[in-house]
Amino acid sequence: EVQLAESGGALVQPGGSLRLSCAASGFPFSAYWMHWVRQAPGKGLVWVSGLNGDGTNTVYADSLKGRFTISRDNAKNTLYLQINSLRADDTAVYYCGRGGPPYGVDVWGQGTTVTASS
Amino acid sequence: QSALTQPPSVSGSPGQSVTISCTGTSNDIGSYNRVSWYQQPPGTAPKLMIYEVSTRPSGVPDRFSGSKSGNTASLTISGLLAEDEADYYCSSHTNTSTWVFGGGTKLTVL
């Protein structure tokens, strides 16, 4: 079964850092683009970042460049998102997703919750 | 890279049809057939319903259809069912190789 499972969400003080993980199973991980999408409480989906199968092409939402770093370890079938200098408005559920059909995200994880608060 | 524009809410009675619009620019929807639509019931992860403007993934009912004209894409749901009640989001790839979502539309089945 194709699955994605996020982990690493936590309550963090503003200014802190966090690394989210997304474990993939059931498909050839290195063959797919992967994405991070976040959703603040009661708000809509916001695309954060994506990278290609071998990790050589990374793209970020303009408003989030600089504090977020996406990466992957294809040997471990795992996607990562490093978030630095956390701000209150980074509070959200963070989903990882598989870039399956052309330019669509066809598999989603259950999400992991990040809360930036003192 | 502004968010795509969707109506905040739409509603319809069971059996009726509803259409949700998604307006972008010539930098995204207007230039590429790279529009996707997602369904998100409360408390759940999104589900891909349409990709490449009008293609349905396996398992998505043919009551869901997509189209595009100029800078605006549309999702039409025909034969509304109570189970269709959810938030719907459009998304497009852009000319800077990024992705952008719409603000979301809450569908209420009356």
Interface residues (C-beta under 8 A of the other chain):
Chain A: H35 V37 G44 L45 V46 W47 G50 V59 Y60 A61 D62 S63 Y95 G100 P101 P102 Y103 G104 V105 D106 W108 G109 Q110 G111
Chain B: Q1 A3 Y32 R34 S36 Y38 Q40 A45 P46 K47 L48 Y51 E52 T55 P57 D87 Y89 S91 S92 H93 T96 S97 T98 W99 V100 F101 G102 G103 G104
